[in-house]
């Protein structure tokens, strides 16, 4: 599989679960940087809180263990329940 270009970004919204007030990152789209520095954002969902978090894409194997990976685990747990 090809590695994405460096202008590829991931769009998240941060959701707080009602039952335990834990926050997790929900991936809702992608963004691409244009030559002039502006962004094209493609959303698969609309955040109900109106907030977007746009981050540079990092393949799973390149991510460091830390809070982001814990958020991914929380998301997987939330989706499974």
DSSP file (Angstrom, degrees, kcal/mol; ACC not computed):
  #  RESIDUE AA STRUCTURE BP1 BP2  ACC     N-H-->O    O-->H-N    N-H-->O    O-->H-N    TCO  KAPPA ALPHA  PHI   PSI    X-CA   Y-CA   Z-CA
    1    1 A X              0   0    0      0, 0.0     2,-0.1     0, 0.0     0, 0.0   0.000 360.0 360.0 360.0 138.5    0.0    0.0    0.0
    2    2 A X        -     0   0    0      1,-0.1     2,-0.3     3,-0.0     3,-0.0  -0.399 360.0-116.9 -71.8 146.5    1.3    3.5   -0.9
    3    3 A X        -     0   0    0     -2,-0.1    -1,-0.1     1,-0.1     3,-0.1  -0.668  37.2-109.3 -79.2 139.7    2.1    5.9    1.9
    4    4 A X        -     0   0    0     -2,-0.3    -1,-0.1     1,-0.1     0, 0.0  -0.255  38.1 -97.3 -65.2 156.2   -0.2    9.0    1.8
    5    5 A X    >   -     0   0    0      1,-0.1     3,-1.7     2,-0.1    -1,-0.1  -0.269  35.2-106.2 -69.8 163.2    1.3   12.3    0.7
    6    6 A X  T 3  S+     0   0    0      1,-0.3    -1,-0.1    -3,-0.1    51,-0.1   0.615 115.2  66.3 -70.1 -10.5    2.5   14.7    3.4
    7    7 A X  T 3  S+     0   0    0     26,-0.1    26,-1.8    49,-0.1     2,-0.4   0.414  77.1 107.6 -90.0   4.8   -0.5   17.0    2.7
    8    8 A X  E <   +A   32   0A   0     -3,-1.7    49,-1.7    24,-0.2     2,-0.3  -0.675  46.1 178.2 -85.2 132.4   -3.0   14.4    4.0
    9    9 A X  E     -AB  31  56A   0     22,-2.8    22,-2.1    -2,-0.4     2,-0.4  -0.895  23.5-128.4-130.4 160.5   -4.6   15.1    7.4
   10   10 A X  E     -AB  30  55A   0     45,-3.0    45,-2.6    -2,-0.3     2,-0.5  -0.902  16.5-143.6-112.2 139.4   -7.2   13.3    9.5
   11   11 A X  E     +AB  29  54A   0     18,-2.2    17,-2.7    -2,-0.4    18,-1.2  -0.899  25.0 172.0-107.4 127.8  -10.3   15.1   10.9
   12   12 A X  E     -AB  27  53A   0     41,-2.9    41,-2.9    -2,-0.5     2,-0.3  -0.848  22.6-153.0-124.4 160.9  -11.5   14.1   14.4
   13   13 A X  E     -A   26   0A   0     13,-1.9    13,-3.0    -2,-0.3     2,-0.6  -0.974  24.1-127.6-126.0 147.8  -14.1   15.4   16.8
   14   14 A X  E     -A   25   0A   0     -2,-0.3     2,-0.4    11,-0.2    11,-0.2  -0.858  27.8-166.0-100.4 120.5  -13.7   14.8   20.6
   15   15 A X  E     -A   24   0A   0      9,-2.8     9,-2.5    -2,-0.6     2,-0.6  -0.860  12.0-147.1-111.5 136.6  -16.7   13.1   22.1
   16   16 A X  E     -A   23   0A   0     -2,-0.4     7,-0.2     7,-0.2     2,-0.2  -0.907  20.1-131.1-103.1 124.0  -17.5   12.8   25.8
   17   17 A X     >  -     0   0    0      5,-3.0     4,-1.7    -2,-0.6     5,-0.1  -0.530   7.3-143.9 -73.6 136.9  -19.4    9.7   26.8
   18   18 A X  T  4 S+     0   0    0     -2,-0.2    -1,-0.1     1,-0.2    -2,-0.0   0.861  93.1  58.0 -68.2 -36.7  -22.4   10.4   29.0
   19   19 A X  T  4 S+     0   0    0      1,-0.2    -1,-0.2     3,-0.1    -2,-0.0   0.858 130.0   4.9 -69.5 -35.7  -22.1    7.3   31.2
   20   20 A X  T  4 S-     0   0    0      2,-0.2    -1,-0.2    -3,-0.1    -2,-0.2   0.336  90.4-122.6-132.2   6.4  -18.5    7.9   32.5
   21   21 A X     <  +     0   0    0     -4,-1.7     2,-0.2     1,-0.2    -3,-0.1   0.621  59.2 150.1  61.5  14.7  -17.6   11.4   31.1
   22   22 A X        -     0   0    0     -5,-0.1    -5,-3.0    -6,-0.1     2,-0.4  -0.529  39.8-135.9 -74.7 145.6  -14.5    9.9   29.3
   23   23 A X  E     +A   16   0A   0     -7,-0.2     2,-0.3    -2,-0.2    -7,-0.2  -0.821  24.6 177.6-102.8 142.6  -13.5   11.6   26.2
   24   24 A X  E     -A   15   0A   0     -9,-2.5    -9,-2.8    -2,-0.4     2,-0.5  -0.979  30.5-112.9-141.4 157.2  -12.5    9.8   23.0
   25   25 A X  E     -A   14   0A   0     -2,-0.3     2,-0.6   -11,-0.2   -11,-0.2  -0.768  26.0-162.6 -93.0 125.8  -11.4   10.9   19.5
   26   26 A X  E     -A   13   0A   0    -13,-3.0   -13,-1.9    -2,-0.5     2,-0.4  -0.942  15.5-136.5-112.3 117.3  -13.9   10.0   16.7
   27   27 A X  E     +A   12   0A   0     -2,-0.6   -15,-0.3   -15,-0.2     3,-0.1  -0.593  32.9 163.8 -75.0 124.0  -12.5   10.1   13.2
   28   28 A X  E     -     0   0A   0    -17,-2.7    16,-3.7    -2,-0.4    17,-1.0   0.347  53.8 -32.5-125.9   5.2  -15.0   11.8   10.9
   29   29 A X  E     -AC  11  43A   0    -18,-1.2   -18,-2.2    14,-0.3     2,-0.3  -0.995  56.3 -90.7 171.7-165.5  -13.1   12.7    7.8
   30   30 A X  E     -AC  10  42A   0     12,-2.3    12,-3.4    -2,-0.3     2,-0.3  -0.943  21.8-158.0-138.7 157.0  -10.0   13.8    5.9
   31   31 A X  E     -AC   9  41A   0    -22,-2.1   -22,-2.8    -2,-0.3     2,-0.4  -0.977   3.0-156.9-137.7 151.9   -8.4   17.1    4.9
   32   32 A X  E     -AC   8  40A   0      8,-2.4     8,-2.4    -2,-0.3     2,-0.4  -0.995  17.0-130.1-132.7 133.9   -5.8   18.0    2.3
   33   33 A X  E     - C   0  39A   0    -26,-1.8     6,-0.2    -2,-0.4     2,-0.1  -0.696  23.5-144.7 -84.3 129.9   -3.5   21.0    2.2
   34   34 A X    >   -     0   0    0      4,-3.1     3,-1.9    -2,-0.4    -1,-0.0  -0.383  30.5 -99.2 -84.9 168.7   -3.6   23.0   -1.1
   35   35 A X  T 3  S+     0   0    0      1,-0.3    -1,-0.1     2,-0.1    -2,-0.0   0.817 123.9  54.0 -58.2 -31.7   -0.5   24.7   -2.6
   36   36 A X  T 3  S-     0   0    0      2,-0.0    -1,-0.3     1,-0.0     3,-0.1   0.385 122.1-104.5 -87.4   5.9   -1.6   28.0   -1.1
   37   37 A X  S <  S+     0   0    0     -3,-1.9    -2,-0.1     1,-0.3    -1,-0.0   0.308  81.0 126.0  92.3  -9.1   -1.8   26.6    2.4
   38   38 A X        -     0   0    0     -5,-0.1    -4,-3.1     1,-0.1     2,-0.4  -0.289  54.4-123.4 -75.9 168.9   -5.6   26.4    2.6
   39   39 A X  E     -C   33   0A   0     -6,-0.2     2,-0.5    -3,-0.1    -6,-0.2  -0.911   9.7-153.5-118.5 141.9   -7.4   23.2    3.4
   40   40 A X  E     -C   32   0A   0     -8,-2.4    -8,-2.4    -2,-0.4     2,-0.5  -0.975  22.9-162.3-104.2 123.6  -10.0   21.1    1.7
   41   41 A X  E     -C   31   0A   0     -2,-0.5     2,-0.6   -10,-0.2   -10,-0.2  -0.932   9.7-167.9-114.3 128.0  -12.0   19.2    4.3
   42   42 A X  E     -C   30   0A   0    -12,-3.4   -12,-2.3    -2,-0.5     2,-0.4  -0.956  12.0-163.7-116.3 112.7  -14.1   16.1    3.5
   43   43 A X  E     -C   29   0A   0     -2,-0.6   -14,-0.3   -14,-0.2     3,-0.1  -0.794  23.1-172.6-102.2 138.6  -16.4   15.0    6.3
   44   44 A X  S    S+     0   0    0    -16,-3.7     2,-0.3    -2,-0.4   -15,-0.2   0.536  83.5  17.7 -95.5 -13.6  -18.2   11.7    6.6
   45   45 A X  S    S-     0   0    0    -17,-1.0     2,-0.5     2,-0.0    -1,-0.2  -0.968  76.6-121.3-150.9 159.9  -20.1   12.9    9.6
   46   46 A X        -     0   0    0     -2,-0.3     2,-0.2    -3,-0.1   -33,-0.0  -0.932  30.4-123.9-108.0 126.5  -21.0   16.3   11.2
   47   47 A X    >   -     0   0    0     -2,-0.5     3,-0.8     1,-0.2     5,-0.0  -0.494   8.8-148.4 -70.8 134.0  -19.9   16.8   14.8
   48   48 A X  T 3  S+     0   0    0      1,-0.2    -1,-0.2    -2,-0.2   -35,-0.0   0.742  98.9  54.6 -73.1 -21.8  -22.8   17.7   17.1
   49   49 A X  T 3  S-     0   0    0      2,-0.2    -1,-0.2   -35,-0.1     3,-0.1   0.513 107.4-126.9 -88.4  -4.1  -20.5   19.8   19.2
   50   50 A X    <   +     0   0    0     -3,-0.8     2,-0.4     1,-0.2    -2,-0.1   0.583  68.1 123.3  74.6   9.5  -19.4   21.9   16.2
   51   51 A X        -     0   0    0    -37,-0.1     2,-0.4     2,-0.0    -1,-0.2  -0.883  39.7-169.5-113.4 136.6  -15.7   21.3   16.9
   52   52 A X        -     0   0    0     -2,-0.4     2,-0.5   -39,-0.1   -39,-0.2  -0.929   9.4-159.4-119.0 145.5  -13.1   19.7   14.6
   53   53 A X  E     -B   12   0A   0    -41,-2.9   -41,-2.9    -2,-0.4     2,-0.6  -0.986  12.6-164.6-121.4 115.7   -9.5   18.6   15.4
   54   54 A X  E     +B   11   0A   0     -2,-0.5     2,-0.3   -43,-0.2   -43,-0.2  -0.910  14.4 173.3-108.9 121.9   -7.4   18.4   12.2
   55   55 A X  E     -B   10   0A   0    -45,-2.6   -45,-3.0    -2,-0.6   -24,-0.2  -0.887  38.3 -97.3-126.1 153.1   -4.1   16.4   12.6
   56   56 A X  E     -B    9   0A   0     -2,-0.3   -47,-0.2   -47,-0.2     2,-0.2  -0.449  50.7-105.8 -63.3 141.9   -1.3   15.3   10.3
   57   57 A X        -     0   0    0    -49,-1.7     2,-0.4   -51,-0.1    -1,-0.1  -0.525  39.1-177.6 -71.9 135.0   -1.9   11.6    9.3
   58   58 A X        -     0   0    0     -2,-0.2     5,-0.1    -3,-0.0   -49,-0.0  -0.987  29.0-119.3-131.8 124.2    0.4    9.1   10.9
   59   59 A X    >>  -     0   0    0     -2,-0.4     3,-1.7     1,-0.1     4,-0.8  -0.271  30.0-112.1 -57.9 149.7    0.3    5.4   10.0
   60   60 A X  G >4 S+     0   0    0      1,-0.3     3,-1.0     2,-0.2    -1,-0.1   0.865 117.4  54.0 -53.1 -41.7   -0.6    3.2   13.0
   61   61 A X  G 34 S+     0   0    0      1,-0.2    -1,-0.3     3,-0.0    -2,-0.1   0.692 107.3  52.2 -70.8 -16.7    2.8    1.6   13.0
   62   62 A X  G <4 S+     0   0    0     -3,-1.7    -1,-0.2     2,-0.1    -2,-0.2   0.539  86.6 104.1 -93.8  -8.4    4.5    5.0   13.2
   63   63 A X    <<  -     0   0    0     -3,-1.0     2,-0.2    -4,-0.8     3,-0.0  -0.481  68.6-128.8 -77.0 143.6    2.5    6.3   16.2
   64   64 A X        -     0   0    0     -2,-0.2     5,-0.3     1,-0.1     2,-0.2  -0.581  31.2-100.2 -82.7 151.5    4.2    6.4   19.6
   65   65 A X  S    S+     0   0    0     -2,-0.2     2,-0.3     3,-0.1    -1,-0.1  -0.548  77.8  96.8 -67.1 136.1    2.4    4.9   22.6
   66   66 A X  S  > S-     0   0    0     -2,-0.2     4,-1.8     1,-0.1     3,-0.4  -0.981  87.3 -37.4 169.1-164.0    0.7    7.6   24.5
   67   67 A X  H  > S+     0   0    0     -2,-0.3     4,-2.2     1,-0.2     5,-0.1   0.840 126.8  55.8 -56.8 -38.2   -2.5    9.4   25.1
   68   68 A X  H  > S+     0   0    0      1,-0.2     4,-2.1     2,-0.2    -1,-0.2   0.913 108.0  48.5 -62.7 -41.8   -3.6    9.3   21.4
   69   69 A X  H  > S+     0   0    0     -3,-0.4     4,-2.0    -5,-0.3    -1,-0.2   0.860 109.6  52.6 -67.7 -33.5   -3.3    5.5   21.3
   70   70 A X  H  X S+     0   0    0     -4,-1.8     4,-2.5     2,-0.2    -1,-0.2   0.888 107.9  51.9 -65.6 -38.1   -5.3    5.3   24.5
   71   71 A X  H  X S+     0   0    0     -4,-2.2     4,-2.4     2,-0.2    -2,-0.2   0.895 107.8  51.7 -64.7 -39.6   -8.0    7.4   22.8
   72   72 A X  H  X S+     0   0    0     -4,-2.1     4,-2.3     2,-0.2    -1,-0.2   0.902 110.2  49.2 -61.7 -40.3   -8.0    5.0   19.9
   73   73 A X  H  X S+     0   0    0     -4,-2.0     4,-2.4     2,-0.2    -2,-0.2   0.904 109.9  51.2 -65.5 -41.4   -8.4    2.1   22.3
   74   74 A X  H  X S+     0   0    0     -4,-2.5     4,-2.7     1,-0.2    -2,-0.2   0.911 110.0  50.4 -60.3 -41.7  -11.3    4.0   24.0
   75   75 A X  H  X S+     0   0    0     -4,-2.4     4,-2.6     2,-0.2    -2,-0.2   0.924 109.8  49.1 -62.4 -44.9  -12.9    4.5   20.6
   76   76 A X  H  X S+     0   0    0     -4,-2.3     4,-1.6     1,-0.2    -1,-0.2   0.901 112.9  48.3 -61.8 -40.6  -12.6    0.9   19.7
   77   77 A X  H  X S+     0   0    0     -4,-2.4     4,-1.2     2,-0.2    -2,-0.2   0.910 111.6  49.3 -64.5 -43.0  -14.1   -0.1   23.1
   78   78 A X  H  < S+     0   0    0     -4,-2.7     3,-0.3     1,-0.2    -2,-0.2   0.895 111.5  48.7 -65.0 -40.2  -17.0    2.4   22.7
   79   79 A X  H  < S+     0   0    0     -4,-2.6    -1,-0.2     1,-0.2    -2,-0.2   0.825 109.0  54.0 -69.3 -30.4  -17.8    1.1   19.2
   80   80 A X  H  <        0   0    0     -4,-1.6    -1,-0.2     1,-0.2    -2,-0.2   0.758 360.0 360.0 -74.6 -25.0  -17.8   -2.5   20.4
   81   81 A X     <        0   0    0     -4,-1.2    -1,-0.2    -3,-0.3    -2,-0.2   0.471 360.0 360.0 -90.1 360.0  -20.3   -1.8   23.1
